[in-house]
Amino acid sequence: MTKLSLQKVSVAFGGLKALEDVTMSVPAGEIRGVIGPNGAGKTTLLNVVTGVNQPDTGDVQLDGASIRGLKTSQIAARGLGRTFQTSKMFKGMTVLENVMTGLHGFLKAEPWTAALNFKRVRDEERDAAAKSRAILDFVGMRQFEDYDASDLSFGQQRVIEIARALIGEPKVLLLDEPAVGLSAVRVDELDRLLRRIRDEKGVTIVMIEHVVQLVMGVCDRITVLNSGRVIAEGGAEDVARHPAVVEAYLGRAIGAAAAAGAGHA
């Protein structure tokens, strides 16, 4: 069953075509990689899916229903979570509080009731904290719940951002370069976490990433963009050997190494 699809999506900013006739179907339970050189349109693709940018033409569907034209909050409520290239921790807030902010769009109590400390608000806060602790347990960060989130290492903040995106129980999780700046050890840990998110929580993942090691190792299929167009799509080994991908992105030496690695993944 297709969980997320883009159908002939085009987006232009002025005279620049950021995306042109992009079609992509992601089955439920898949980890899909999206790669390509800088300026290929990868982040624009995520922005279109989440409603930050609207397509000029084409459609975006989640679970077979169009989400084109919906607000970002409406799309999130339908089951879509996202992280960003740059970790956005709220300074002066603990790790637990940062994760809890991922639930703000799902809480039922109105803001004015919080000032009155209504029981409903207290109950929601207690439930949100419990849910956040469970997510921190899942990602292996529960021991840091009382730390100021801005004091954590860069790699730890990336994991907290994923936890915050998971707290709303998304059907589809969009990750924008989750491995950027991570050491090889941290990349391996992220690989294992992504597999657990898919296997244990049943979340479909779409990931933009430049770390070839992670993409080739964890992704079921890879979509390659260049100049706003899809130039290749397939399994890791096929994509790594695709002449257009090698020419536009991987380079011959890296492409050969990636293909060899994919063959042993």
C-alpha positions in Angstrom: 0.0 0.0 0.0 1.3 3.5 -0.9 1.7 5.6 2.1 3.0 8.8 0.6 3.0 9.9 -3.1 3.9 12.9 -5.2 2.4 13.0 -8.7 4.0 15.3 -11.3 4.8 17.9 -8.7 6.4 21.1 -10.0 7.5 24.2 -8.0 9.1 27.4 -9.3 10.5 30.3 -7.4 10.6 33.2 -9.9 12.2 31.8 -13.0 13.9 28.9 -11.1 12.3 25.5 -11.3 13.0 23.9 -7.9 11.0 20.8 -8.8 9.8 19.7 -12.2 7.3 16.8 -12.8 8.5 14.9 -9.7 6.7 11.6 -9.2 7.5 9.4 -6.2 5.6 6.7 -4.4 6.6 5.4 -1.0 5.1 2.2 0.2 4.1 1.8 3.8 6.9 0.5 6.0 9.7 1.6 3.7 12.8 3.7 4.4 13.2 5.9 1.3 16.4 7.9 0.7 16.4 11.1 -1.3 19.8 12.2 -2.5 21.3 14.6 -5.0 23.7 17.5 -5.2 23.1 20.8 -3.4 20.3 22.7 -5.1 18.7 19.6 -6.5 15.4 20.3 -4.9 15.5 17.9 -1.9 14.4 20.3 0.8 11.8 21.9 -1.4 10.4 18.4 -1.9 10.0 18.0 1.9 8.5 21.6 2.1 5.9 20.6 -0.5 4.9 17.5 1.4 4.6 19.4 4.7 2.7 22.3 3.2 5.4 24.9 3.7 5.5 25.4 -0.1 2.5 24.7 -2.4 3.1 23.0 -5.7 2.4 25.0 -8.9 1.2 21.8 -10.5 0.7 18.2 -9.4 -0.6 16.6 -6.2 0.7 15.2 -2.9 -1.2 12.4 -1.2 -1.0 10.8 2.2 -2.8 7.4 2.5 -4.4 8.0 -0.8 -6.0 11.4 0.1 -4.7 14.7 -1.3 -3.0 17.0 1.2 -2.3 19.7 -1.3 -3.4 23.1 0.0 -3.6 22.0 3.7 -1.8 23.9 6.4 1.2 22.4 8.0 -0.7 21.8 11.2 -3.5 20.0 9.3 -0.9 17.8 7.6 0.8 17.0 10.9 -2.6 16.0 12.3 -3.1 13.6 9.5 0.1 11.7 10.5 3.2 13.4 9.2 6.2 14.4 11.3 9.4 16.2 10.3 12.9 17.1 11.4 15.1 19.9 9.9 18.7 20.3 8.7 19.6 22.4 11.8 18.6 21.1 15.2 16.2 23.5 16.9 16.4 23.0 20.6 14.6 25.5 22.9 17.2 27.0 25.1 16.4 27.1 28.8 14.2 24.1 28.5 15.0 20.5 29.5 15.2 17.6 27.2 11.9 16.4 28.4 10.2 19.8 27.9 11.7 20.0 24.4 10.2 16.6 23.4 6.9 17.6 25.0 6.7 20.6 22.6 6.1 18.1 19.8 2.6 17.6 21.3 1.5 21.2 21.4 -0.6 20.8 18.2 -2.3 17.7 19.6 -3.4 19.0 23.1 -7.0 19.8 23.6 -6.9 22.3 26.4 -7.1 26.0 25.3 -4.2 28.3 26.2 -6.3 30.4 28.5 -7.2 27.4 30.7 -3.5 26.9 31.5 -3.4 30.2 33.4 -6.2 29.0 35.6 -4.5 25.6 36.2 -7.6 23.6 35.4 -7.4 19.9 36.2 -7.8 19.1 32.5 -4.6 21.0 31.8 -2.7 19.3 34.6 -3.9 15.9 33.3 -2.8 16.7 29.8 0.6 17.9 31.0 1.1 14.7 33.1 0.1 12.5 30.1 2.4 14.5 27.8 5.3 14.0 30.2 4.7 10.3 30.5 4.5 9.9 26.7 7.6 12.0 26.3 9.5 9.8 28.8 8.4 6.7 26.9 9.8 8.2 23.6 13.1 9.1 25.4 13.3 5.5 26.6 12.8 4.3 23.0 15.6 6.5 21.6 17.9 5.7 24.5 18.0 9.3 25.9 15.8 8.9 29.1 18.8 9.6 31.3 19.1 13.1 29.9 15.5 14.2 30.5 16.4 16.8 33.1 19.4 18.3 31.2 19.1 21.6 29.4 18.7 20.5 25.8 21.1 23.1 24.5 23.9 21.5 26.7 23.7 18.2 24.8 26.2 17.3 22.1 25.2 17.9 18.5 24.6 14.2 17.9 22.4 13.9 21.0 20.4 16.9 19.9 19.7 15.2 16.5 18.3 12.2 18.4 16.1 14.5 20.6 14.7 16.2 17.5 13.7 12.8 16.1 12.1 12.0 19.5 10.2 15.2 19.3 8.9 14.3 15.8 7.9 10.9 17.0 5.9 12.1 19.9 2.9 12.9 17.7 2.8 9.2 16.5 3.3 10.0 12.8 2.6 7.6 10.0 5.3 9.1 7.9 8.5 10.7 9.3 10.5 13.1 7.1 14.1 13.6 8.1 16.2 16.4 6.6 19.9 15.3 6.8 19.8 13.6 10.2 23.4 12.4 10.0 25.0 15.7 9.1 28.1 16.3 11.3 27.9 12.9 13.0 30.8 10.6 13.6 30.9 7.2 12.1 29.9 5.6 15.4 26.9 8.0 15.7 25.9 7.2 12.1 25.8 3.5 13.0 23.7 4.3 16.0 21.3 6.3 13.8 21.1 3.5 11.3 19.9 1.1 14.1 17.4 3.7 15.4 15.9 4.3 12.0 15.4 0.5 11.6 13.7 0.3 15.0 11.4 3.2 14.2 10.3 1.4 11.1 10.1 -2.1 12.5 8.8 -1.5 16.0 6.6 1.6 15.4 5.5 0.9 11.8 6.6 4.4 10.7 7.4 5.0 7.0 10.5 7.1 6.7 11.6 9.5 3.9 15.1 10.8 4.5 17.3 13.4 2.7 20.9 12.6 3.4 24.4 13.2 2.1 26.1 10.6 4.2 26.4 7.8 1.7 27.2 5.2 4.3 23.8 5.7 6.0 21.8 6.0 2.8 23.3 2.9 1.1 23.0 0.9 4.3 19.5 1.6 5.7 17.3 2.7 2.7 15.1 0.2 1.0 15.0 2.4 -2.1 16.6 5.7 -3.1 15.3 8.5 -5.2 17.9 10.7 -6.9 17.2 14.4 -7.7 19.2 16.7 -9.9 18.1 20.2 -11.0 14.6 19.5 -9.7 14.1 16.3 -11.6 14.2 12.6 -10.7 17.1 11.1 -12.6 17.1 7.7 -11.0 15.3 5.5 -8.5 15.9 2.0 -7.2 17.8 -0.1 -4.7 21.1 1.1 -3.3 23.3 -1.0 -5.6 21.4 -0.1 -8.7 21.5 3.6 -7.9 25.1 3.6 -7.0 26.0 2.2 -10.4 23.6 4.4 -12.4 25.7 6.5 -14.8 23.6 9.6 -14.4 23.9 9.4 -10.6 27.7 8.8 -10.7 28.1 11.8 -13.0 25.8 14.2 -11.2 26.4 13.3 -7.6 28.5 10.3 -6.4 31.5 10.6 -8.6 33.2 7.5 -10.0 35.4 6.5 -7.1 32.6 7.1 -4.5 30.0 5.4 -6.7 32.1 2.3 -7.0 32.7 2.2 -3.2 29.0 2.8 -2.5 28.0 0.0 -4.9 30.4 -2.4 -3.2 29.1 -1.4 0.2 25.5 -1.7 -0.9 26.1 -5.2 -2.2 27.2 -6.2 1.4 24.5 -4.2 3.2 
